[in-house]
Amino acid sequence: MEKQPDVSLPEPVPHILVVDDDELIRQQIERLYVQSGCSVSPVATAEDALERLEAKDIDLVVTDIKLPGLSGVELTERIQELYPDIPVVVITGHAGIENAVEVLKLGATDYIVEPFRAAAIQESTRGVLEKSSAFIDIRHVRRILKGRYEFGGRLSKTPEMHRVFEVIRLVAGTDATVLIEGETGTGKELVANAIHQQSARRSGPFISINCAGFPETLLESELFWYERGAFTGADQSRPGKVELANRGTLFLDEIESIPLAMQAKLLLVLQDQKVQRLGSTKRVQIDMRVIAASNIPLAQLVETGEMRNDFYYRINVVPIQLIHLRQRREDVPLLVQDFLQHHQVALQRGIRSVSRHAMDQLMQHAWPGNVREMQNILERAIVLASGKVIENVDLPDRRPALAGNGQPNEPTSLSLRQWLAEQEKFYLAQQLEACGGTIGLTANVCDVDVKTLYRKMQVHGLDKKQFRSGDSNESEKSDEVEIV
């Protein structure tokens, strides 16, 4: 078996910026931090500090309050405006306590009074770094991944995701057809777009179509250009997605929804790179790369005869498997803090963190909707937050509403077979509720094929429509665009 490359990340080493115009004090503080295992950048002025901060690799600023030019107070204020996630510790003399209180009001995290002992500065630094550990992780991951594994701003600590990043980097330089498989909300379109943006086709179009959004007759006209008069209602010619993707990339989302007859027509286009418009006898040459995505493993559809073998092998040249959020829970704090750093309302209100209770809620959630669900929940929490810390998150109630029965009670006079049937019904209803009635996703979560799920739903009298709330319907519409 081929050995997998080592894509694990080293532990982050805090990078501290020391600002003091006294060279001796700078050297003493630098020596102290280096002995503690930190990386240090010493500068003499606030102006130099601001220039150094532009590299975006500093985790903590330790500054004297009295500096030539811009003062430590002014520096703290500028850091708060430009880099609000970087904590500041100020050093002040006994006479400067009032100034220290002022910088605390401006956003400094702590202050140290001169003359200070090594233990005092170490204790202050340790506490500050612990509180900002999530932001340190984000900067560290971005530094390590940049140019190697990073794509589209995505973050992860897991080796599995880093291998995905590496495959993206390798396949982007080719025109190979890519198949991306993963649950709804794992970011399949983001991956496809990243491949396109890193390829030689980046200046060409990126054309996306959700194959599940059209019935068979309309899907054909959406994919292939049709001429005026090709069918009833075709009062003018209209370009299809295939031709629009010429010299670029065509992204076929939810490709598992394409009917067998359409698979045969699309296979011919993929093989010959030629398309025949509806109502025309000519075949037009095209130049496009194809990236496909599916919410369920396509190999299951091949086994059940719902997908052609030749079509499957044509699109499954380079497979990319995206793991669900439940498999990388260690990324949850990272993703939460990164989302807060980029959400406009969170930035306007100064919301930078979540409470321990809220983080525990997020860590324990099942995340059937993956990253998209997390973003939805966080956005709601940001809007409803009354302070600068998100104290609670409103997680959906995953207990199913069984028609007439509710949650199964403890068995009394039921036979074992009847009790097991009730438990199976409850389990399936629970998963359908969690997945918003989406059959493909529910089958994947239950680890059964779609036909088996449909059969069991019929046995238990479960209808997918009863598990689709208004929000679920909106979620299904939004499946056309993957986000992270």
Buried (B, 14 or more C-beta within 10 A) or exposed (E): EEEEEEBEBEEBEBBBBBBBBEEEBBEBBBEBBEEBEBBBBBBBBBBBBBEBBEEEBBBBBBBBBBBEEBBBBBBBBBBBEEBBBBBBBBBBBEEBEEBBEBBBEBBBBBBBBEEBEEEEBBEBBEBBBEEBBBBBBBBBBBBBBEEEBBBBEBBBBBBBBBBBBBBBBEBBEBBBBBBBBBBBBBBBBBBBBBBBBBBEBEEBBBBBBBBBBBEEEEBBBBBBBBBEEBEEEBEEBBEBBBBBBBEBBBBBBBBBBBBEEBBEBBBEBBEEBEBBBBBBEEBBEBEBBBBBBBBBBBEBBBEEEBBBEEBBEBBBBBBBBBBBBEEBBEBBBBBBBBBBBEBEEBBEBEBBBBBEEBBEBBEEBBBBBBBBBBBBBBBEBBEEBEEEEBBEBEBBEEEBEBEEEEEBEEEEEBEEEEBEBBEEBBBBBBBBBBBBBBBBBBBBBBEBBBBBBBEBBEEBEBEBEBBBEEEBEEBBEBBBEBEB
